[in-house]
Amino acid sequence: MLIDQLFNGLSVGSILLLIAIGLAITFGLMGVINMAHGELMMVGAYTTYVIQQIFAHHAPQSAGMYFVIAIPSSFLIAALLGWGLEKSLIRHLYHRPLDSLLATWGISLILQQTARLIFGAPNVAVVPPSWLDGGIHLFGAVFPYKRLFILCLVLVIVFFLYMYLTKTRAGRRIQAVTMNRPMAACLGIATPKVDAYSFAIGSGLAGVAGCALTLLGPIGPTIGTYYIVDAFMVVILGGVGKLAGTMVGAFGIGLISTFVEYSTSATIAKVIVFVLIIAFLQWKPSGLLRLRTRSLD
């Protein structure tokens, strides 16, 4: 049914956007190929699991409200971890893309092994709150509350991120550094400070993505590896550093893959989407939306 496929495409697109939006900030601003982005999602997912266990043991009468606490907690813990990584390691690897790729890949392996030591290798299940069970029956289709919640969460995040980037002083500094880093530094903007809190915000959004993914199935130490390629694919297709392009790319990939998968299979749909993206980037290497800069390079 057309409505079912359309909703499934929007649902897949919202998940892709939630995964990629944090990467769009770090990759777009600093040009750092952060291979540990998926593991920051894992941190958010395990934070949700820990908070659920705390509620189950110490406040079982309010167990359904754990997810309300888990969302900001996932953001905060992943943001603090990202801030620490940027301060201690990543800031020394700017303009060295291969070194930053290898370093962040090593960080991802360390985080994965740390998760195995703490929580074990098998996947663990996070029970969704009871108020997200069921769905809405409309036009002969069923719209699950979990998917609707993720879609609404993505829209709220995009709105607040847009307001932050355009209406606050810190957000305008991020845009200035993205457009022309040397000129922003000449005008007195502390670019290392902007890099630090931008990387923290991107990492925090990855944590929120991991929190939301617990609604869709069990989590494990390698949950981030399933999504890291899709995240980079969305960011590059949308245009590096363009939030609107990331949105269009995510929902476009979600809709195309869903409709292709309906008539073929998941594997073939993945291949076709990759081929279409490669062909599009051959025609328009800068992506759907190009970042306007004031750089003379």
C-alpha positions as CSV (number, residue, x, y, z in Angstrom):
1,M,0.0,0.0,0.0
2,L,1.3,3.4,-0.9
3,I,0.7,5.0,2.5
4,D,2.5,2.1,4.2
5,Q,5.5,2.5,1.9
6,L,5.6,6.3,2.3
7,F,5.5,6.1,6.1
8,N,8.2,3.4,6.1
9,G,10.4,5.6,3.9
10,L,9.9,8.6,6.2
11,S,10.6,6.4,9.1
12,V,13.9,5.1,7.6
13,G,14.8,8.6,6.6
14,S,14.2,9.9,10.1
15,I,16.5,7.2,11.5
16,L,19.2,8.0,9.0
17,L,18.9,11.8,9.7
18,L,19.1,11.2,13.4
19,I,22.3,9.1,12.9
20,A,23.9,11.5,10.5
21,I,23.0,14.9,11.9
22,G,25.8,14.9,14.5
23,L,28.3,13.8,11.9
24,A,27.2,16.6,9.6
25,I,28.4,19.1,12.3
26,T,31.8,17.5,13.0
27,F,32.6,16.5,9.4
28,G,31.3,19.7,7.9
29,L,33.0,22.0,10.4
30,M,36.4,20.3,11.0
31,G,36.7,17.9,8.1
32,V,37.5,15.1,10.5
33,I,36.6,11.7,9.3
34,N,35.3,10.5,12.7
35,M,35.1,6.7,12.5
36,A,34.2,6.6,16.2
37,H,30.8,8.3,15.5
38,G,29.1,4.9,15.6
39,E,30.6,4.1,18.9
40,L,29.4,7.4,20.4
41,M,25.9,6.1,19.3
42,M,26.7,2.9,21.2
43,V,27.5,5.0,24.3
44,G,24.1,6.6,24.1
45,A,22.4,3.2,23.7
46,Y,24.2,1.7,26.7
47,T,23.4,4.8,28.7
48,T,19.8,4.2,28.0
49,Y,20.2,0.5,29.1
50,V,21.8,1.5,32.4
51,I,19.1,4.1,33.2
52,Q,16.5,1.5,32.4
53,Q,18.1,-0.9,34.9
54,I,18.3,1.7,37.5
55,F,14.6,2.5,37.2
56,A,13.7,-1.2,37.1
57,H,15.6,-1.8,40.4
58,H,15.0,1.4,42.4
59,A,11.9,2.9,41.0
60,P,9.8,0.2,39.3
61,Q,6.6,2.2,39.8
62,S,8.0,4.8,37.4
63,A,9.8,2.5,35.1
64,G,7.9,3.8,32.1
65,M,9.5,7.2,32.5
66,Y,13.1,6.1,32.2
67,F,13.2,7.1,28.5
68,V,12.5,10.7,29.4
69,I,15.6,10.8,31.5
70,A,17.6,8.7,29.1
71,I,17.5,11.1,26.2
72,P,19.2,14.1,27.9
73,S,21.5,11.7,29.8
74,S,22.7,10.1,26.5
75,F,23.4,13.5,25.0
76,L,25.3,14.7,28.0
77,I,27.5,11.6,28.5
78,A,28.3,11.2,24.7
79,A,29.0,15.0,24.5
80,L,31.4,14.9,27.5
81,L,33.2,11.9,25.9
82,G,33.4,13.7,22.6
83,W,34.7,16.9,24.2
84,G,37.4,14.9,26.0
85,L,38.4,13.1,22.8
86,E,38.6,16.4,20.9
87,K,40.7,18.0,23.6
88,S,43.1,15.1,24.1
89,L,43.5,13.7,20.6
90,I,41.6,15.0,17.6
91,R,42.6,18.6,17.8
92,H,46.2,17.5,17.2
93,L,45.2,15.8,13.9
94,Y,43.4,18.6,12.0
95,H,44.5,18.9,8.4
96,R,45.8,15.3,8.6
97,P,42.8,13.3,7.3
98,L,44.5,9.9,7.1
99,D,45.9,10.2,10.6
100,S,42.5,11.3,12.0
101,L,40.8,8.4,10.3
102,L,43.2,5.9,11.8
103,A,43.1,7.5,15.2
104,T,39.3,7.6,15.4
105,W,39.1,4.0,14.1
106,G,41.4,3.0,16.9
107,I,39.2,4.9,19.4
108,S,36.2,3.0,18.0
109,L,37.9,-0.3,18.7
110,I,38.8,0.7,22.2
111,L,35.2,1.8,22.9
112,Q,33.9,-1.5,21.5
113,Q,36.2,-3.5,23.7
114,T,35.4,-1.4,26.7
115,A,31.7,-2.1,26.2
116,R,32.4,-5.8,25.9
117,L,34.3,-5.8,29.2
118,I,31.6,-3.9,31.0
119,F,28.4,-5.3,29.5
120,G,29.6,-8.5,27.8
121,A,29.7,-9.4,24.1
122,P,26.0,-10.6,23.7
123,N,23.4,-8.0,22.8
124,V,21.2,-6.7,25.5
125,A,17.5,-5.7,25.2
126,V,16.1,-2.4,26.2
127,V,12.4,-2.7,26.9
128,P,10.6,0.3,25.4
129,P,8.4,2.3,27.7
130,S,4.8,1.1,27.8
131,W,3.4,4.4,26.5
132,L,5.2,3.7,23.1
133,D,3.4,0.4,22.6
134,G,0.8,0.1,19.9
135,G,0.2,2.5,17.1
136,I,-2.3,4.7,15.3
137,H,-4.7,3.1,12.8
138,L,-5.3,5.5,9.9
139,F,-6.3,5.1,6.3
140,G,-6.1,1.4,6.6
141,A,-2.5,1.5,7.8
142,V,-0.8,1.2,11.2
143,F,1.7,3.9,12.3
144,P,3.7,2.5,15.3
145,Y,4.2,4.9,18.2
146,K,7.9,4.1,18.3
147,R,8.5,5.2,14.7
148,L,6.3,8.3,15.2
149,F,8.2,9.2,18.3
150,I,11.6,8.9,16.5
151,L,10.2,11.0,13.6
152,C,9.0,13.7,16.0
153,L,12.3,13.6,18.0
154,V,14.2,14.2,14.8
155,L,12.1,17.2,13.8
156,V,12.5,18.7,17.3
157,I,16.3,18.2,17.2
158,V,16.5,19.8,13.7
159,F,14.4,22.8,14.8
160,F,16.4,23.5,18.0
161,L,19.7,22.9,16.1
162,Y,18.6,25.4,13.4
163,M,17.7,27.9,16.0
164,Y,21.0,27.4,17.8
165,L,23.0,27.8,14.6
166,T,21.2,30.9,13.4
167,K,19.9,32.7,16.4
168,T,22.7,32.4,19.0
169,R,26.2,33.9,19.1
170,A,27.8,30.5,19.6
171,G,25.9,29.1,16.6
172,R,26.9,32.0,14.4
173,R,30.5,31.4,15.4
174,I,30.2,27.8,14.2
175,Q,28.9,29.0,10.9
176,A,31.7,31.6,10.6
177,V,34.4,29.0,11.2
178,T,32.8,26.6,8.7
179,M,32.7,29.3,6.0
180,N,36.2,30.6,6.5
181,R,38.4,29.4,9.4
182,P,41.4,31.8,8.9
183,M,39.2,34.9,8.6
184,A,37.1,33.9,11.6
185,A,40.4,33.5,13.6
186,C,41.6,36.9,12.4
187,L,38.3,38.5,13.7
188,G,38.9,37.2,17.2
189,I,36.9,33.9,17.2
190,A,38.6,31.3,19.3
191,T,38.5,28.5,16.7
192,P,39.9,25.8,19.0
193,K,37.1,26.5,21.5
194,V,34.5,26.4,18.6
195,D,35.9,23.1,17.5
196,A,35.7,21.6,21.0
197,Y,32.0,22.5,21.7
198,S,31.0,21.7,18.1
199,F,32.5,18.2,18.4
200,A,30.8,17.8,21.8
201,I,27.4,18.8,20.2
202,G,27.9,16.4,17.3
203,S,28.9,13.6,19.8
204,G,25.9,14.3,22.0
205,L,23.6,14.1,19.0
206,A,25.1,10.7,18.2
207,G,24.3,9.7,21.8
208,V,20.7,10.7,21.3
209,A,20.6,8.6,18.1
210,G,21.9,5.6,20.0
211,C,19.2,6.2,22.6
212,A,16.5,6.2,19.9
213,L,17.8,3.1,18.3
214,T,17.1,1.1,21.5
215,L,13.4,1.4,20.5
216,L,14.0,-0.7,17.4
217,G,15.8,-3.7,18.8
218,P,18.6,-5.1,21.0
219,I,21.9,-3.3,21.3
220,G,25.5,-4.5,21.4
221,P,29.1,-3.3,21.2
222,T,29.1,-3.3,17.4
223,I,25.8,-1.4,16.9
224,G,27.6,1.6,15.6
225,T,29.3,-0.3,12.8
226,Y,25.9,-1.0,11.2
227,Y,25.2,2.7,10.7
228,I,28.5,4.5,10.2
229,V,28.6,4.0,6.4
230,D,25.0,5.1,6.1
231,A,25.8,8.2,8.2
232,F,28.7,9.3,5.9
233,M,26.6,8.5,2.8
234,V,23.8,10.8,4.0
235,V,26.3,13.7,4.9
236,I,28.2,13.5,1.6
237,L,25.1,13.2,-0.5
238,G,23.4,16.1,1.2
239,G,26.5,18.3,0.9
240,V,29.2,18.6,3.6
241,G,28.3,21.2,6.2
242,K,24.7,21.7,5.0
243,L,22.0,20.8,7.5
244,A,19.2,21.2,5.0
245,G,21.1,19.0,2.5
246,T,21.5,16.3,5.2
247,M,17.8,16.3,5.8
248,V,17.0,16.0,2.1
249,G,19.6,13.3,1.6
250,A,18.4,11.3,4.6
251,F,14.7,11.3,3.6
252,G,15.5,10.8,0.0
253,I,17.6,7.7,0.7
254,G,14.9,6.4,3.0
255,L,12.1,6.8,0.5
256,I,14.0,5.5,-2.5
257,S,15.4,2.4,-0.6
258,T,11.9,1.6,0.8
259,F,10.2,1.7,-2.5
260,V,12.9,-0.2,-4.3
261,E,13.0,-2.8,-1.5
262,Y,9.2,-3.3,-1.9
263,S,9.7,-4.6,-5.4
264,T,13.0,-6.4,-4.9
265,S,14.9,-7.2,-1.7
266,A,16.8,-5.4,1.0
267,T,20.2,-6.3,-0.4
268,I,19.3,-5.3,-4.0
269,A,17.8,-2.1,-2.7
270,K,21.0,-1.3,-0.9
271,V,23.1,-1.9,-4.0
272,I,20.8,0.2,-6.2
273,V,20.8,3.1,-3.7
274,F,24.6,3.0,-3.6
275,V,24.8,3.0,-7.4
276,L,22.4,6.0,-7.6
277,I,24.4,7.9,-5.1
278,I,27.7,7.3,-6.8
279,A,26.2,8.3,-10.2
280,F,24.7,11.5,-8.6
281,L,28.1,12.4,-7.0
282,Q,29.8,11.9,-10.4
283,W,27.5,14.5,-11.8
284,K,27.4,16.8,-8.7
285,P,30.5,16.1,-6.5
286,S,29.5,18.8,-3.9
287,G,26.3,17.0,-3.1
288,L,22.7,18.2,-3.2
289,L,23.4,21.6,-1.6
290,R,26.8,23.2,-1.7
291,L,28.2,25.1,1.2
292,R,28.8,28.7,0.4
293,T,32.1,30.0,1.8
294,R,34.1,33.1,1.7
295,S,37.3,31.2,1.2
296,L,39.5,32.0,-1.8
297,D,40.7,28.4,-2.0
